[in-house]
Amino acid sequence: MSKPVGRRSVLAGLTMAGATPLFAGSLPANPDVVIVGAGAAGLSAGRALARAGVSFVIVEAANRVGGRAWTDTRSLGQPFDHGCSWISAANHNPFVQIGRENGFSLIDHTSPDGDLLDLDGDRADAADRAALNRAWGAVDRAVSRAGRAGRDVPASTVVPDMDWAATVRSWSGAMDYGMDYDRISTADYWESADGQPSFLVREGLGSIVATLAADLPVALGTAVTGIDWSGSGVTVETSDGTIRARACILTVSTGVLNAGHIRFTPALPVSQQQAAADIPMGLLMKVPLLFDGARLGLGENNWVTYRIPEDQPGRACYSVAWPCG
C-alpha cells in the first residue's frame, strides 16, 4: 500500500460485528487479494480466502458490515431489519445453518396467516378471500404460461382483467421484485427459483450476516474510487490510500457500478457494462411503526393485505403485523 488503510477503521467495524482481526498487528501490507464490499458476498469471499490461506483485505465504503443486510437494534427497542428481512429458499440457503450455529431464533414464515381488509378498511369476508385466491392463481398461471412458452414480454401485458388482480400484482410484483409488472419479464418470472420455505429471524437477518465478519480484516469507511487493472495485478485507489494486490474481487451492487462511482483503468468491457445496466436494482421503502401495545386484532407475523383499486396496481404498502412478537 502507498498509504496503509487505517487500522482504527478496521477495528471499529469488527467491534460492531462482535469480531476480532484475523491478522495481528496490522493489515497485510501487500495482500494477495482486495475485496471491495463487506456485504454477504464480500464477507463470504473473505472467509473462503482465509480457509485457503490467501492474504486479503476487505474495504467497505459504509461504516458497518452487511451491505443491504442491516439490523438496527437501537431505534425501536427491538431488532429491525432496514434491508433484507427473511431467509428465502431455506432448504438451500446457507444462512439457515449459520443462524442456527450462532444461536439465532428462526421463525418459519413459509405460509403465514393473513389479515385481509377491504377498500373501506373493514375485514374482508369469505367471498373476498375466495376471489383473492382465484385472482392469485389466474395471474400466476398467465405469467407462468407466457414464460414457459419462451415469451420475454412485460408481465403486465398478459395478466387477466379481474377483481383483486391489482392486489396480486402489488404483492408478487412490487414487493417480491421491487418492480411493477410492466418492468418484470415473463421469462424471468418463469425461470425464478422457488423462494420457499422462508424464515424470519427474531434477532434480525442483518445480525446473522454480520457474524461472517468475525476474524476478517475489514476496513470500514473506505470508499473505492478507482481500480487500475492494466498491468500485472491491480491497484485499488481508496479514500484512505492505495492498495496494490495480485487480484481484486468486486462485490458492489449493479447500482454502484451503473452510477460510475468507481473508475476502471482500462474501462470494463462493453459487454460487462451492458450486463450491469441490464440488471437494475429494485426499490423497497421500509417503514417501521411502533405501537403502544394495541394489537388491532391482527395476528403475530401475519401478512396484512388490503384490496387495491384495479386501476392502481403497485400503489400500495405491504405489512407484517407484530413480527417476531
VEXMARDO-117051 format. One record per residue (C-alpha): residue number from 1; x, y, z. Coordinates in pm, 1 decimal, decimal comma, padded with zeros to 6 digits. Layout:
BEGIN
(NUM (X Y Z)),
...
***
This chain:
BEGIN
(1 (00000,0 00000,0 00000,0)),
(2 (00117,1 00352,2 -00069,5)),
(3 (-00074,9 00459,3 00239,7)),
(4 (-00195,3 00188,3 00476,6)),
(5 (-00569,9 00162,2 00518,7)),
(6 (-00645,0 00288,4 00869,0)),
(7 (-00638,9 00012,8 01129,5)),
(8 (-00870,4 00215,1 01351,2)),
(9 (-01148,9 00185,8 01094,0)),
(10 (-01087,0 -00187,3 01072,9)),
(11 (-01106,3 -00241,9 01447,3)),
(12 (-01412,9 -00021,0 01482,2)),
(13 (-01601,4 -00221,0 01225,4)),
(14 (-01507,6 -00554,9 01372,9)),
(15 (-01611,1 -00441,8 01718,4)),
(16 (-01956,7 -00357,9 01579,6)),
(17 (-01978,5 -00709,3 01439,9)),
(18 (-01857,1 -00866,0 01764,1)),
(19 (-01536,4 -00985,1 01598,3)),
(20 (-01159,8 -00956,0 01624,6)),
(21 (-00898,9 -00914,7 01348,7)),
(22 (-00758,5 -01226,0 01189,8)),
(23 (-00418,7 -01070,0 01117,0)),
(24 (-00250,0 -00946,5 01433,4)),
(25 (-00074,6 -00607,8 01441,9)),
(26 (-00194,7 -00454,1 01115,7)),
(27 (-00342,9 -00538,6 00780,9)),
(28 (-00124,3 -00719,5 00526,8)),
(29 (00099,5 -00462,0 00355,1)),
(30 (00054,2 -00611,3 00008,8)),
(31 (-00232,3 -00859,7 00018,8)),
(32 (-00287,5 -01117,6 -00249,6)),
(33 (-00646,9 -01003,1 -00291,6)),
(34 (-00851,3 -00687,6 -00230,6)),
(35 (-01222,7 -00748,4 -00178,2)),
(36 (-01443,2 -00447,5 -00245,7)),
(37 (-01762,5 -00453,8 -00039,2)),
(38 (-01837,6 -00605,6 00303,3)),
(39 (-02185,0 -00736,3 00226,9)),
(40 (-02274,5 -01104,7 00229,7)),
(41 (-02081,1 -01171,5 -00093,4)),
(42 (-01765,7 -00987,9 00012,5)),
(43 (-01758,4 -01141,1 00360,3)),
(44 (-01819,9 -01489,4 00217,4)),
(45 (-01535,5 -01439,5 -00030,3)),
(46 (-01311,5 -01335,1 00257,7)),
(47 (-01393,1 -01646,1 00458,0)),
(48 (-01317,4 -01865,5 00154,7)),
(49 (-00979,5 -01695,0 00104,1)),
(50 (-00899,2 -01728,3 00475,2)),
(51 (-00964,3 -02102,5 00460,0)),
(52 (-00732,3 -02124,0 00158,9)),
(53 (-00454,7 -01933,9 00338,6)),
(54 (-00464,5 -01639,8 00095,6)),
(55 (-00390,3 -01293,8 00235,9)),
(56 (-00656,4 -01030,6 00168,7)),
(57 (-00824,8 -00717,0 00291,8)),
(58 (-01191,9 -00617,5 00261,9)),
(59 (-01265,8 -00249,5 00202,9)),
(60 (-01613,5 -00110,0 00265,2)),
(61 (-01741,7 00242,1 00196,9)),
(62 (-02002,0 00231,0 00475,0)),
(63 (-01925,9 00240,0 00844,6)),
(64 (-02071,6 -00104,5 00904,0)),
(65 (-02063,0 -00451,6 00753,2)),
(66 (-02355,1 -00632,8 00592,7)),
(67 (-02436,4 -00424,8 00284,1)),
(68 (-02808,5 -00449,5 00221,4)),
(69 (-02843,1 -00664,6 00533,3)),
(70 (-02860,7 -00424,9 00827,4)),
(71 (-03027,2 -00485,9 01161,9)),
(72 (-03095,5 -00175,3 01371,0)),
(73 (-03112,6 -00273,2 01738,9)),
(74 (-03135,1 00076,4 01890,5)),
(75 (-03413,9 00284,6 01737,5)),
(76 (-03720,0 00076,7 01830,6)),
(77 (-03603,4 -00117,1 02133,4)),
(78 (-03607,4 -00439,0 01932,5)),
(79 (-03423,6 -00559,4 01619,4)),
(80 (-03543,3 -00410,6 01291,1)),
(81 (-03402,4 -00506,6 00950,0)),
(82 (-03371,2 -00199,5 00729,6)),
(83 (-03274,1 -00423,0 00437,6)),
(84 (-03345,1 -00790,5 00369,7)),
(85 (-03579,9 -00931,6 00630,1)),
(86 (-03616,6 -01306,5 00588,2)),
(87 (-03421,7 -01608,8 00473,0)),
(88 (-03567,0 -01731,1 00144,4)),
(89 (-03522,8 -02076,4 -00013,0)),
(90 (-03430,2 -02202,6 00331,2)),
(91 (-03369,6 -02560,2 00213,9)),
(92 (-03065,0 -02434,9 00020,9)),
(93 (-02978,5 -02106,9 00192,0)),
(94 (-02654,5 -02128,7 00395,5)),
(95 (-02776,0 -01859,7 00636,2)),
(96 (-03010,7 -02114,3 00793,6)),
(97 (-02716,6 -02318,7 00918,0)),
(98 (-02512,1 -02008,0 01002,1)),
(99 (-02800,8 -01872,0 01206,2)),
(100 (-02860,6 -02193,8 01395,3)),
(101 (-02491,1 -02245,6 01467,2)),
(102 (-02475,4 -01896,8 01616,9)),
(103 (-02785,3 -01933,4 01833,5)),
(104 (-03028,6 -01718,7 01633,3)),
(105 (-03404,4 -01778,1 01654,4)),
(106 (-03552,1 -01870,7 01314,8)),
(107 (-03928,9 -01848,5 01273,2)),
(108 (-04097,6 -02034,3 00987,3)),
(109 (-04276,5 -01780,5 00767,3)),
(110 (-04347,5 -02008,1 00471,5)),
(111 (-04726,2 -01998,3 00492,3)),
(112 (-04809,8 -01716,5 00731,7)),
(113 (-05167,6 -01643,3 00821,1)),
(114 (-05308,9 -01330,0 00668,9)),
(115 (-05540,2 -01048,8 00770,9)),
(116 (-05744,7 -00933,3 00470,8)),
(117 (-05912,5 -00593,5 00458,6)),
(118 (-06147,5 -00446,2 00200,7)),
(119 (-06123,7 -00098,2 00047,7)),
(120 (-06311,1 00062,7 00336,8)),
(121 (-06079,1 -00092,1 00596,8)),
(122 (-06333,8 -00346,7 00720,3)),
(123 (-06249,6 -00713,5 00739,8)),
(124 (-06293,8 -00890,0 00409,2)),
(125 (-06543,5 -01174,5 00409,4)),
(126 (-06510,2 -01532,3 00286,4)),
(127 (-06622,4 -01435,7 -00064,5)),
(128 (-06346,1 -01175,1 -00085,2)),
(129 (-06086,6 -01427,1 00029,0)),
(130 (-06205,7 -01673,6 -00234,4)),
(131 (-06190,2 -01402,4 -00501,9)),
(132 (-05835,0 -01312,1 -00399,7)),
(133 (-05727,9 -01676,7 -00419,5)),
(134 (-05883,0 -01709,2 -00766,3)),
(135 (-05705,9 -01394,7 -00884,0)),
(136 (-05373,6 -01513,4 -00743,1)),
(137 (-05399,0 -01842,8 -00930,3)),
(138 (-05511,1 -01677,3 -01254,3)),
(139 (-05231,5 -01417,7 -01252,9)),
(140 (-04966,0 -01675,7 -01171,5)),
(141 (-05086,9 -01910,9 -01444,0)),
(142 (-05098,6 -01634,8 -01706,0)),
(143 (-04748,6 -01505,5 -01638,5)),
(144 (-04602,0 -01856,1 -01599,7)),
(145 (-04765,8 -01974,2 -01921,8)),
(146 (-04605,6 -01691,4 -02117,9)),
(147 (-04264,3 -01751,5 -01962,2)),
(148 (-04283,6 -02126,0 -02014,2)),
(149 (-04354,2 -02060,8 -02383,9)),
(150 (-04034,7 -01856,1 -02406,4)),
(151 (-04206,3 -01518,1 -02430,5)),
(152 (-03992,1 -01236,8 -02289,2)),
(153 (-04258,0 -00967,2 -02250,7)),
(154 (-04372,8 -00738,8 -01966,0)),
(155 (-04586,2 -00936,5 -01721,7)),
(156 (-04841,9 -00654,3 -01727,9)),
(157 (-04932,5 -00746,8 -02087,2)),
(158 (-05056,4 -01097,3 -02004,3)),
(159 (-05237,4 -01068,3 -01670,0)),
(160 (-05616,7 -01116,9 -01672,8)),
(161 (-05857,1 -00833,3 -01600,9)),
(162 (-06043,4 -00943,9 -01288,4)),
(163 (-06125,8 -00842,8 -00933,3)),
(164 (-05832,2 -00848,5 -00688,3)),
(165 (-05576,9 -00879,7 -00974,5)),
(166 (-05424,5 -00541,9 -00880,5)),
(167 (-05372,6 -00667,2 -00525,1)),
(168 (-05195,4 -00976,9 -00653,0)),
(169 (-04977,7 -00768,0 -00887,6)),
(170 (-04878,9 -00542,6 -00599,3)),
(171 (-04765,4 -00833,5 -00384,4)),
(172 (-04598,1 -01054,1 -00645,0)),
(173 (-04454,1 -00756,7 -00832,3)),
(174 (-04372,7 -00450,1 -00628,1)),
(175 (-04298,5 -00640,9 -00309,0)),
(176 (-04135,0 -00959,2 -00439,7)),
(177 (-03933,7 -00797,4 -00718,6)),
(178 (-03918,7 -00433,1 -00613,5)),
(179 (-04062,3 -00356,8 -00958,8)),
(180 (-04409,1 -00311,4 -01106,7)),
(181 (-04540,5 -00564,9 -01356,1)),
(182 (-04451,1 -00350,8 -01657,7)),
(183 (-04082,5 -00392,2 -01558,5)),
(184 (-04095,0 -00766,5 -01490,2)),
(185 (-04017,7 -01016,4 -01766,7)),
(186 (-04246,4 -01317,2 -01802,6)),
(187 (-03937,3 -01524,1 -01886,6)),
(188 (-03759,8 -01411,6 -01569,9)),
(189 (-04072,4 -01484,8 -01363,9)),
(190 (-04086,0 -01838,5 -01502,9)),
(191 (-03713,5 -01906,0 -01454,0)),
(192 (-03700,5 -01774,1 -01096,9)),
(193 (-03619,6 -02028,2 -00828,9)),
(194 (-03873,9 -02111,8 -00562,1)),
(195 (-03819,6 -01889,2 -00259,7)),
(196 (-03985,8 -02120,4 -00010,2)),
(197 (-03957,5 -02220,8 00263,9)),
(198 (-03865,5 -01892,2 00433,5)),
(199 (-03775,4 -01784,4 00786,2)),
(200 (-03789,9 -01464,5 00986,0)),
(201 (-03502,3 -01401,9 01227,7)),
(202 (-03600,9 -01274,7 01571,2)),
(203 (-03262,4 -01107,5 01624,1)),
(204 (-03253,1 -00974,2 01267,3)),
(205 (-03115,6 -01120,9 00945,2)),
(206 (-02856,5 -00843,9 00928,3)),
(207 (-02718,4 -00967,2 01259,2)),
(208 (-02661,9 -01312,0 01109,3)),
(209 (-02481,5 -01167,2 00807,8)),
(210 (-02260,0 -00959,4 01037,7)),
(211 (-02128,4 -01277,1 01203,8)),
(212 (-01942,9 -01352,6 00879,8)),
(213 (-01707,5 -01063,4 00959,8)),
(214 (-01563,6 -01242,3 01263,6)),
(215 (-01182,0 -01254,3 01243,8)),
(216 (-01169,7 -01091,3 00899,4)),
(217 (-00961,4 -00778,8 00816,1)),
(218 (-01230,5 -00526,0 00721,8)),
(219 (-01159,9 -00156,7 00664,0)),
(220 (-01481,1 00044,2 00710,3)),
(221 (-01542,9 00396,9 00584,8)),
(222 (-01305,9 00323,0 00298,1)),
(223 (-01460,8 00405,2 -00038,1)),
(224 (-01302,0 00270,7 -00354,8)),
(225 (-01269,9 00538,6 -00622,1)),
(226 (-01063,2 00362,8 -00885,8)),
(227 (-00933,0 00021,4 -00991,6)),
(228 (-00635,9 00000,1 -01230,3)),
(229 (-00607,8 -00348,7 -01379,2)),
(230 (-00392,8 -00251,5 -01678,3)),
(231 (-00079,3 -00437,2 -01568,9)),
(232 (00004,3 -00749,6 -01374,9)),
(233 (-00204,5 -00731,8 -01061,1)),
(234 (-00430,8 -00444,7 -00958,3)),
(235 (-00402,0 -00103,4 -00795,7)),
(236 (-00705,0 -00003,5 -00591,2)),
(237 (-00747,6 00365,2 -00507,2)),
(238 (-00946,2 00427,9 -00189,4)),
(239 (-01043,3 00724,5 00025,6)),
(240 (-00782,8 00603,6 00274,9)),
(241 (-00491,2 00526,7 00044,9)),
(242 (-00376,7 00296,7 -00235,4)),
(243 (-00366,4 -00081,5 -00216,8)),
(244 (-00167,2 -00299,6 -00455,0)),
(245 (-00255,7 -00667,3 -00486,9)),
(246 (-00247,7 -00961,3 -00723,2)),
(247 (-00623,3 -00958,3 -00775,7)),
(248 (-00945,6 -00779,7 -00686,1)),
(249 (-01285,9 -00930,5 -00609,3)),
(250 (-01558,1 -00673,3 -00671,9)),
(251 (-01886,5 -00736,4 -00489,8)),
(252 (-02056,5 -00397,0 -00514,9)),
(253 (-02412,8 -00376,7 -00645,1)),
(254 (-02510,6 -00305,8 -01003,7)),
(255 (-02643,7 00025,3 -00871,3)),
(256 (-02293,6 00131,6 -00765,3)),
(257 (-02145,0 00010,9 -01095,4)),
(258 (-02405,7 00192,8 -01303,1)),
(259 (-02359,9 00514,4 -01104,5)),
(260 (-01995,4 00527,8 -01211,0)),
(261 (-01859,3 00581,7 -00860,9)),
(262 (-01564,7 00351,4 -00937,6)),
(263 (-01327,9 00444,9 -01223,0)),
(264 (-01180,4 00146,4 -01409,4)),
(265 (-00849,4 00159,6 -01598,4)),
(266 (-00891,1 00030,9 -01860,9)),
(267 (-01270,1 00060,2 -01877,7)),
(268 (-01468,4 -00257,1 -01820,1)),
(269 (-01558,9 -00444,9 -02140,0)),
(270 (-01873,8 -00312,0 -02302,4)),
(271 (-02044,6 -00648,8 -02253,3)),
(272 (-01991,7 -00626,6 -01875,5)),
(273 (-02109,7 -00266,2 -01862,2)),
(274 (-02420,6 -00363,5 -02056,2)),
(275 (-02483,7 -00662,3 -01829,8)),
(276 (-02477,7 -00436,0 -01523,4)),
(277 (-02706,0 -00184,1 -01694,5)),
(278 (-02949,3 -00462,1 -01788,0)),
(279 (-02993,4 -00564,6 -01422,6)),
(280 (-03128,9 -00255,8 -01243,4)),
(281 (-03194,9 -00264,1 -00872,8)),
(282 (-03547,9 -00271,6 -00738,4)),
(283 (-03660,0 -00040,1 -00462,2)),
(284 (-03848,6 -00105,4 -00141,1)),
(285 (-03909,8 00161,6 00122,1)),
(286 (-03949,2 00008,1 00467,0)),
(287 (-04130,6 00196,3 00742,5)),
(288 (-04144,1 00051,2 01095,5)),
(289 (-04442,3 00153,4 01307,5)),
(290 (-04412,5 00134,9 01685,9)),
(291 (-04739,8 00083,5 01875,2)),
(292 (-04825,0 00138,7 02240,4)),
(293 (-04943,5 -00216,8 02296,9)),
(294 (-05262,8 -00217,2 02090,6)),
(295 (-05271,2 -00520,0 01860,3)),
(296 (-05572,6 -00409,7 01649,8)),
(297 (-05690,7 -00767,8 01624,3)),
(298 (-05401,8 -00858,1 01393,5)),
(299 (-05214,0 -01184,1 01437,5)),
(300 (-04843,9 -01211,2 01513,3)),
(301 (-04627,3 -01246,9 01199,3)),
(302 (-04938,1 -01212,8 00982,8)),
(303 (-04930,9 -01051,2 00643,0)),
(304 (-05179,4 -00764,9 00626,6)),
(305 (-05339,3 -00744,7 00281,7)),
(306 (-05596,6 -00494,8 00164,8)),
(307 (-05788,6 -00458,7 -00157,6)),
(308 (-05627,6 -00221,1 -00406,7)),
(309 (-05829,7 -00040,6 -00677,6)),
(310 (-05789,5 -00226,6 -01007,1)),
(311 (-05653,5 00085,0 -01180,7)),
(312 (-05377,1 00128,3 -00922,4)),
(313 (-05164,8 -00190,9 -00921,8)),
(314 (-04841,3 -00144,0 -00731,2)),
(315 (-04962,8 00165,3 -00545,3)),
(316 (-04985,4 00000,5 -00209,0)),
(317 (-04796,9 -00093,4 00104,4)),
(318 (-04731,1 -00440,6 00242,4)),
(319 (-04729,7 -00509,9 00612,6)),
(320 (-04618,3 -00777,6 00854,7)),
(321 (-04805,8 -00744,1 01183,1)),
(322 (-04607,6 -00772,6 01506,8)),
(323 (-04304,7 -00950,9 01353,1)),
(324 (-04143,4 -01192,4 01598,2)),
(325 (-04375,2 -01061,8 01868,0)),
***
